[in-house]
Amino acid sequence: MIFDPILSPERIAAARRAGSWHDRLITDYLDDAVRSAPDRVAIVDRSGNGGESVTLSYRSLARQVNRIAAGLVSLGVRQNDVVAYQLPNCWQFTALSLACVRIGAVANPLMPIFRHRELAFMLSHAEAKVVVVPRRFRGFDYPAMMAELREQLPALEHVLVVGGDGAQAFEARLLREETDGSADAGDEDPGQGFAARRPGPNDVTELQYTSGTTGEPKGVMHTANTLVGTILPFIGRLGLGSRDVVLMASPMAHQTGFLYGLMMPIMLGAKAVLQDVWSAERALSLIQEQRVTFTMAATPFLADLTESPALGSYDLASLRIFLTAGAPIPRVLVRQATERLRVHVVSAWGMTENGAVTTTKLDDPPEKTFATDGCCLAGMAVRVVDDGGRPLPPGGEGRLQVRGAFNFVGYLKRPQAYAVDAGGWFETGDRARMDEQGYIRITGRDKDIIIRGGENVPVVEVEQMLYRHPAIQDAAIVAMPDERLVERACAYVVPREGQTLTFGELIAYLAGQRMAKQYLPERLVLIEEMPRTPSGKIQKFRLREMARNLGPA
């Protein structure tokens, strides 16, 4: 695979002058931790994936990373080869990600919810050479799915299964005992056996797919500098350190989990506690047992903890910060969580393309904490502009733009999609207001997506599929509000003359297309005609108004 990051010499020089880029890899931080505190706990994996719960020290984690790196090399993985993995939160996820960096491969984490339709595109588009999946997760047979997809993926050479058997077993192929010493370079210089394969800090090291507005996922490319760089000011603002304990229940295949559940604890030299399937009571138990101090997740996770009947049964005194992002958090929930959990609730805004860009501060007054999505972290800037691209005064609602050192370096094979203006401002697709102090509040979005529980629903892709149904003449997907997930998808459909359609028939049809379950509409509304502009465009704002008081079928 040939990766062509959009990185000008001017951008590189400016980021270095500003102190935003440090030219360090995440494995450099791993090696630091091994040298300074080899026996400190790095990961507590209570997922149960592939066996019993696992606790790894930094020394043990580094050894596993090096064994996996050597195993990947033995499979023929070279620099810039894509290693894709569709794993839940587990220690293997972390070790595999770090092993890719060790040898200059490009890590391509994939959400466990993806099914045949999404994976067929993503794995083909990325030209993945290796794919790693669990044997089963939440009752689904991943090896069987990959067996059905193999013929569509000519670049794919190896499918490995965590907890698998025979030639496909991850453990047998990538966790073999070292034979030449290269996979266990010792504690003083843990990565020395792979020095010749070390990637540069501006080489593409991560590929994350995000749902776009065109019906086709976009492969977001990041480098070590853009990933490591965005985490450092985040750590500084929140005052995090090696004594912190990070609970990550958000999927690490999502940029939130990858940056702040996988990378950040290693950069801190701290302990990460991994939870693979969300359960509020399970999270409460882990917070008490592991003395968790920080966690980060979408709004529904915070709501579930706040409203859990088991809340009073657990000691949460250690928990200092709950950071929530992914969708605007209701003000009332911030107040309730602050009172009931007795934590600092920090609101944030960001994207797969740049990580967290804005957050509230721990010492912010209530009007900022409860009613905004924060102000910019060092190294980034945002502004709100009108439809002509002119900056708006404080309080004006318009398009939110972002620029800075931690923006991504392009979309894979789609350089034209990385559009910035002459000043380097990138269109986020969100709408916002900004106050006099630079704090923003997300008010909506221009891009045609729905954010369901922090996960983007690819609206255009679902709509295109609906138009193929023989009984459907017109179709549109819009968001309807939801108390827990913030948004759910509602399908408005105009049936063809003489045809009708039930919600059950609609879901059966879409399920037959092998789309991820979380992307399916949760209500069907039949209407006689779509509201349209004079030019014929469907007026989705009117449909959203109609859906405002609806709920799931």
C-alpha positions in Angstrom: 0.0 0.0 0.0 1.3 3.5 -0.9 0.3 6.1 1.7 0.5 9.8 0.6 0.0 12.0 3.6 -0.9 15.6 3.0 1.9 17.2 4.9 3.7 20.3 3.6 7.2 21.3 4.9 5.6 24.5 6.1 3.1 22.6 8.3 5.9 20.4 9.7 8.1 23.3 10.5 5.4 25.4 12.1 4.2 22.5 14.4 7.8 21.9 15.5 8.4 25.6 16.2 5.3 25.8 18.2 6.3 22.7 20.3 3.2 20.8 19.2 5.1 17.9 17.6 7.7 16.0 19.5 8.7 13.4 16.9 8.0 10.5 19.3 6.2 7.2 18.7 3.8 5.6 21.2 6.3 2.8 21.5 8.9 5.3 22.8 6.5 5.9 25.7 6.1 2.2 26.2 9.9 1.8 26.4 10.1 4.7 28.8 7.7 2.9 31.1 9.5 -0.3 30.9 12.8 1.4 31.9 11.3 3.5 34.7 8.7 1.2 36.2 8.7 -2.3 34.6 6.6 -3.9 37.2 3.8 -1.2 37.3 0.5 -2.5 36.1 -0.2 -1.5 32.5 -3.4 -3.3 31.7 -6.2 -4.9 33.6 -8.3 -6.8 31.0 -11.6 -7.9 32.5 -13.1 -8.5 29.1 -12.7 -12.3 29.2 -11.9 -12.3 25.5 -9.9 -15.4 24.7 -9.7 -16.6 28.2 -9.7 -15.5 31.8 -9.0 -11.9 33.1 -5.5 -10.8 32.4 -3.2 -8.3 34.2 -0.1 -7.2 32.5 2.8 -5.2 33.8 4.7 -2.8 31.5 7.5 -5.4 31.2 5.0 -8.1 30.3 3.1 -5.9 27.8 6.4 -4.9 26.0 7.3 -8.6 25.7 4.0 -9.4 24.2 4.2 -6.5 21.8 7.6 -7.6 20.6 6.5 -11.2 20.2 3.5 -10.1 18.1 5.8 -7.7 16.1 8.1 -10.6 15.3 5.2 -12.8 14.4 3.9 -10.2 12.0 7.3 -9.9 10.4 7.3 -13.7 10.0 4.0 -13.4 8.1 5.6 -11.1 5.6 4.2 -7.8 7.0 6.4 -4.9 5.9 6.4 -1.1 6.3 3.1 0.5 5.2 1.3 -2.9 5.1 -2.2 -2.6 6.6 -3.0 -4.8 9.6 -6.7 -4.6 10.3 -8.2 -5.9 13.5 -11.9 -6.1 14.6 -11.5 -6.8 18.3 -13.4 -5.7 21.4 -11.5 -4.0 24.2 -8.8 -6.5 25.3 -5.1 -6.6 25.9 -4.5 -8.2 22.5 -6.0 -5.0 20.9 -3.4 -2.8 22.7 -0.5 -5.2 22.1 -1.3 -5.6 18.4 -1.6 -1.8 17.9 1.8 -1.2 19.5 3.3 -4.1 17.5 2.2 -2.4 14.3 4.1 0.7 15.3 7.2 -1.4 16.2 7.5 -2.6 12.6 6.2 0.4 10.6 2.9 -1.3 9.7 -0.3 0.8 9.6 -2.8 -0.1 12.3 -6.4 -0.3 11.1 -8.8 -0.8 14.0 -12.4 -1.7 13.0 -15.5 -1.5 15.1 -16.9 -4.9 16.3 -20.3 -3.8 15.1 -19.3 -3.8 11.4 -20.6 -6.7 9.3 -20.2 -8.0 5.8 -21.3 -4.8 4.0 -19.0 -2.4 5.9 -16.0 -4.7 6.0 -16.1 -5.7 2.3 -15.5 -2.0 1.5 -13.1 -1.1 4.2 -10.8 -4.1 3.9 -10.7 -3.8 0.2 -10.2 -0.1 0.2 -7.3 -0.4 2.7 -5.8 -3.4 0.9 -5.4 -5.1 4.3 -2.8 -7.8 4.4 -3.7 -9.2 7.8 -7.0 -9.3 9.6 -7.4 -10.3 13.3 -10.8 -11.1 14.7 -12.2 -12.7 17.8 -13.6 -16.3 17.7 -16.9 -15.0 19.0 -18.0 -11.7 20.5 -21.6 -11.1 21.7 -22.7 -14.3 20.0 -21.4 -13.5 16.6 -19.1 -15.8 14.5 -16.4 -13.5 13.1 -14.2 -16.3 11.4 -17.3 -17.4 9.5 -17.9 -13.8 8.3 -14.3 -13.5 7.2 -14.4 -16.8 5.3 -17.4 -15.5 3.3 -15.5 -12.3 2.5 -12.1 -13.8 1.5 -12.9 -14.0 -2.2 -13.6 -10.3 -2.3 -10.3 -9.3 -0.8 -7.4 -10.2 -3.1 -4.8 -8.3 -1.0 -5.7 -10.3 2.2 -3.1 -12.9 3.0 -3.8 -13.9 6.6 -6.9 -14.1 8.8 -6.0 -14.7 12.5 -8.4 -15.6 15.3 -8.0 -14.6 18.9 -8.9 -17.7 20.8 -8.9 -19.7 17.6 -7.7 -23.1 16.6 -5.2 -24.5 14.1 -3.4 -22.4 11.5 -5.6 -19.4 12.1 -5.0 -19.1 15.8 -3.6 -15.7 16.8 -1.8 -17.3 19.7 0.0 -19.9 17.6 1.0 -17.5 14.8 1.8 -14.3 16.7 2.6 -15.3 20.2 5.2 -18.0 19.5 8.2 -18.2 21.7 11.2 -16.2 20.3 13.8 -18.2 18.5 16.3 -15.5 17.6 16.0 -13.1 20.5 14.6 -10.3 18.3 11.2 -10.3 20.0 12.5 -9.9 23.6 15.2 -7.3 23.4 15.5 -6.9 27.2 14.3 -4.3 29.7 16.9 -1.7 29.1 16.1 -1.1 25.4 12.9 -3.0 24.7 12.6 -2.0 21.0 16.1 -2.4 19.8 15.4 -5.5 17.8 13.1 -3.5 15.5 15.2 -0.4 15.1 15.6 -0.9 11.3 11.8 -1.0 10.9 11.0 2.1 13.0 8.6 4.4 11.1 9.2 8.1 11.0 7.0 10.4 13.2 5.3 11.8 10.0 4.6 8.4 8.4 1.0 7.2 8.4 0.6 4.9 11.4 -3.1 4.7 11.9 -6.1 4.3 9.6 -9.6 4.9 11.0 -12.7 4.7 9.0 -15.5 7.2 9.7 -19.0 7.4 8.2 -19.2 10.2 5.7 -22.0 12.0 4.0 -21.5 10.4 0.6 -22.5 6.9 1.5 -18.9 5.7 1.4 -16.7 5.5 4.6 -13.6 7.6 4.5 -10.2 6.3 5.7 -8.7 8.9 8.1 -4.9 8.9 8.1 -2.9 9.9 11.2 0.8 10.0 12.0 2.6 9.6 15.3 2.9 13.4 15.6 -0.8 14.0 15.1 -1.9 11.3 17.5 0.7 11.8 20.3 0.5 15.5 19.9 -3.3 15.8 20.4 -3.0 13.8 23.7 -0.4 15.9 25.4 -2.4 19.1 25.8 -5.4 16.9 26.9 -3.2 15.4 29.7 -2.0 18.9 30.7 -5.5 20.4 30.9 -6.9 17.6 33.0 -3.8 17.3 35.2 -3.4 13.5 34.6 -0.4 11.5 35.7 1.1 8.1 36.3 -0.9 7.6 39.4 -4.2 7.8 37.5 -6.2 4.7 36.6 -8.1 4.9 33.3 -11.3 2.9 32.7 -12.1 2.5 29.0 -15.5 1.1 28.2 -15.9 2.9 24.9 -14.7 0.8 22.0 -10.9 1.2 21.4 -11.6 0.7 17.7 -13.2 4.2 17.9 -10.9 7.1 18.0 -12.0 8.0 21.6 -11.0 4.6 22.9 -7.9 4.4 20.8 -6.5 7.8 21.8 -7.6 7.9 25.5 -7.9 4.3 26.5 -5.0 2.8 24.6 -2.4 5.5 23.9 -2.9 7.9 26.8 -2.4 5.5 29.7 0.9 4.4 28.1 2.0 7.9 27.6 1.2 8.5 31.3 2.8 5.2 32.4 -0.5 4.6 34.1 -2.9 1.7 34.5 -5.7 1.0 31.9 -8.8 -1.0 32.9 -10.6 -2.4 29.9 -14.3 -3.2 29.7 -15.5 -4.9 26.5 -19.4 -5.0 26.9 -21.1 -2.0 28.5 -22.9 -2.5 31.8 -23.3 0.3 34.2 -23.1 -1.9 37.3 -20.0 -3.7 35.9 -18.4 -0.3 35.4 -19.3 0.8 38.9 -17.7 -2.4 40.2 -14.5 -1.8 38.3 -14.3 1.8 39.4 -14.5 0.6 43.1 -12.2 -2.4 42.6 -9.5 -0.8 40.6 -9.7 2.7 42.1 -10.4 4.3 38.8 -9.8 8.0 38.6 -10.7 8.9 35.0 -13.0 7.6 32.3 -14.3 8.9 29.0 -17.3 7.8 27.1 -20.4 9.0 25.1 -23.4 10.6 26.8 -25.4 7.3 27.2 -22.7 5.8 29.4 -22.8 8.8 31.8 -26.6 8.7 31.9 -26.5 5.0 32.7 -24.1 5.4 35.6 -26.0 8.4 36.9 -29.3 6.6 36.9 -28.1 3.1 37.9 -30.1 1.6 40.8 -26.8 0.1 42.0 -25.1 3.5 42.3 -25.4 3.6 46.1 -23.8 0.1 46.5 -20.4 1.1 45.3 -17.6 3.4 46.5 -16.7 5.9 43.8 -14.5 8.1 45.9 -11.5 7.5 43.6 -13.3 8.8 40.4 -12.3 12.4 39.7 -13.2 13.0 36.1 -15.8 11.7 33.6 -15.2 13.2 30.2 -18.0 12.9 27.7 -18.0 13.6 24.0 -19.6 12.3 20.8 -22.8 14.4 20.9 -23.9 17.5 22.8 -24.5 16.5 26.4 -27.8 17.6 27.9 -27.3 20.3 30.5 -29.5 18.6 33.0 -27.5 15.4 32.8 -24.3 17.3 33.6 -25.9 18.7 36.7 -27.3 15.4 37.8 -24.1 13.5 37.2 -22.0 16.1 39.0 -24.3 15.8 42.1 -24.8 12.0 42.1 -21.4 10.8 41.1 -19.5 13.6 42.8 -17.1 14.0 39.9 -15.9 16.6 37.5 -18.0 16.2 34.4 -15.9 17.5 31.5 -17.6 18.1 28.1 -15.6 17.9 24.9 -15.9 18.1 21.2 -13.7 16.5 18.6 -13.6 14.3 15.5 -11.9 11.1 14.2 -9.9 13.6 12.1 -8.3 15.4 15.1 -9.1 13.8 18.5 -10.4 16.1 21.2 -10.3 19.7 20.1 -12.2 21.5 22.9 -12.9 20.6 26.5 -14.3 22.4 29.5 -11.8 22.9 32.4 -11.9 21.5 35.9 -12.1 24.9 37.4 -14.7 26.3 35.0 -17.8 28.0 36.6 -21.1 26.2 36.3 -22.3 28.2 33.3 -19.3 26.9 31.2 -19.4 23.4 32.6 -23.1 22.8 32.2 -23.8 24.7 29.0 -20.8 24.5 26.7 -18.5 22.0 24.9 -15.4 23.8 26.1 -12.6 25.8 24.6 -9.7 24.9 22.5 -6.7 22.8 23.7 -3.3 24.2 22.9 -2.2 23.6 19.3 -5.7 23.9 17.9 -8.1 26.7 17.0 -11.8 26.8 16.1 -14.0 29.5 14.6 -17.7 30.0 13.6 -18.4 31.4 10.2 -21.5 32.3 8.2 -22.4 30.6 4.9 -20.0 32.9 3.1 -17.1 31.9 5.2 -17.0 35.1 7.2 -16.3 34.9 11.0 -19.3 35.6 13.1 -19.4 37.7 16.2 -19.8 36.0 19.6 -23.2 34.3 20.0 -23.8 33.9 16.3 -24.7 30.4 15.0 -22.8 29.1 11.9 -20.5 26.6 10.5 -17.7 25.3 12.8 -14.2 25.2 11.3 -11.0 23.9 12.9 -7.3 24.1 12.2 -4.1 23.2 14.0 -1.2 20.8 14.5 -3.3 17.7 15.2 -5.5 17.7 12.2 -5.2 14.4 10.3 -3.1 14.1 7.1 -5.7 13.2 4.6 -8.3 10.5 3.5 -6.8 7.4 2.0 -7.0 7.4 -1.8 -9.2 10.6 -1.7 -6.9 13.6 -1.4 -9.5 15.8 -3.0 -11.8 15.2 0.1 -9.3 16.9 2.4 -10.5 20.4 1.7 -9.2 23.4 3.6 -9.4 27.0 2.7 -6.5 29.4 2.1 -6.1 29.9 5.8 -5.9 26.2 6.6 -9.5 26.0 8.1 -11.1 22.6 7.8 -14.9 22.2 7.6 -16.2 20.0 10.4 -19.8 19.7 9.2 -21.0 20.8 12.6 -22.8 24.0 13.5 -22.0 25.9 16.7 -22.0 29.2 18.7 -18.9 30.7 20.3 -19.0 33.0 23.3 -16.6 35.9 24.1 -14.2 33.6 26.0 -13.9 31.1 23.0 -16.2 28.4 24.5 -18.3 26.7 21.9 -21.7 24.9 22.0 -22.6 22.5 19.2 -26.0 23.4 18.0 -26.5 21.0 15.1 -24.8 19.8 11.9 -24.6 20.5 8.2 -23.4 17.0 7.4 -26.1 14.4 6.9 -25.4 12.0 9.8 -27.1 10.7 12.9 -25.1 10.2 16.1 -26.6 7.2 17.9 -24.9 6.7 21.3 -21.7 8.4 20.1 -21.6 6.3 16.9 -22.2 7.9 13.5 -24.9 6.3 11.4 -24.1 6.6 7.6 -27.4 8.1 6.5 -26.7 8.2 2.8 -25.7 4.6 2.7 -28.9 3.5 4.4 -31.0 5.7 2.2 -29.4 4.3 -1.0 -30.2 0.8 0.2 -33.8 1.8 0.9 -34.2 3.1 -2.7 -33.5 -0.4 -4.0 -36.5 -1.8 -2.3 -39.3 -2.5 -4.9 -42.0 -0.9 -2.7 -40.2 2.3 -2.0 -40.5 5.4 -4.2 -38.8 8.0 -1.9 -36.9 7.6 1.3 -35.1 9.8 3.9 -33.5 9.0 7.2 -33.5 11.7 9.9 -32.7 11.8 13.6 -35.4 11.6 16.3 -34.4 12.6 19.8 -33.7 9.9 22.4 -33.3 10.3 26.2 -30.5 7.8 26.5 -28.8 7.5 23.0 -29.4 11.2 22.2 -30.5 10.3 18.6 -32.0 7.3 16.9 -32.8 6.9 13.2 -36.3 7.4 11.7 -37.1 6.4 8.2 -39.6 8.5 6.2 -40.8 6.5 3.2 -43.2 7.3 0.3 -44.4 3.9 -1.0 -44.8 3.2 -4.7 -48.4 3.4 -6.0 -50.3 0.3 -4.8 -47.6 -0.8 -2.5 -47.3 -0.8 1.3 -44.5 -1.6 3.8 -44.4 -2.5 7.5 -41.5 -1.8 9.9 -40.8 -5.5 10.2 -40.6 -5.9 6.5 -38.3 -2.9 6.2 -35.9 -4.3 8.9 -35.9 -7.8 7.4 -34.9 -6.3 4.1 -32.1 -4.2 5.5 -30.9 -7.1 7.7 -30.7 -9.2 4.5 -28.2 -6.7 3.1 -25.9 -7.5 6.0 -25.7 -4.0 7.4 -24.5 -3.4 11.0 -27.5 -3.6 13.3 -26.8 -0.2 14.9 -27.3 1.5 11.5 -30.8 0.2 11.0 -33.8 2.7 11.4 -35.7 2.3 14.6 -39.0 3.7 13.3 -40.8 3.8 9.9 -43.2 6.6 9.0 -45.1 6.3 5.7 -46.0 9.6 4.1 -47.7 10.6 0.8 -44.9 12.9 -0.4 -41.6 14.4 0.8 -41.4 18.1 1.6 -39.1 19.6 -1.0 -37.3 22.8 -2.0 -38.2 24.4 -5.3 -35.2 22.7 -6.8 -36.5 19.3 -5.7 -34.2 18.7 -2.7 -35.8 16.9 0.3 -36.2 19.4 3.2 -34.8 17.3 6.0 -35.2 20.0 8.5 -39.0 19.7 8.1 -38.7 15.9 8.6 -36.6 16.4 11.7 -39.3 18.7 13.1 -41.9 16.0 12.4 -39.7 13.4 14.2 -39.1 15.6 17.2 -41.7 13.8 19.3 -41.4 10.3 17.9 -39.7 7.3 19.5 -38.6 3.8 18.5 -41.1 1.5 17.0 
